[in-house]
Amino acid sequence: MDGSAIRSLKHPDAETIPIVAMTANAFEEDRKKAFEKGMNGHIAKPVDAEKVKKTILSAIR
């Protein structure tokens, strides 16, 4: 399920809940697509724990 599918749900939090993509797709184009699909953040694998922390904190602010 991508961010746009989540955002279109009838759940009251669907429009505001933070969504972070975690994917092996690491190109800038992939990052842009994630945001276009309603994501609040994008983390490329291999995962860096500090980047995960920063991305989550940014998404929930």
Secondary structure, DSSP 4 states (H G I P E B T S, - for coil): --HHHHHTSSSTTTTTS--EEEES--SHHHHHHHHHTT-SEEEESSP-HHHHHHHHHHHH-
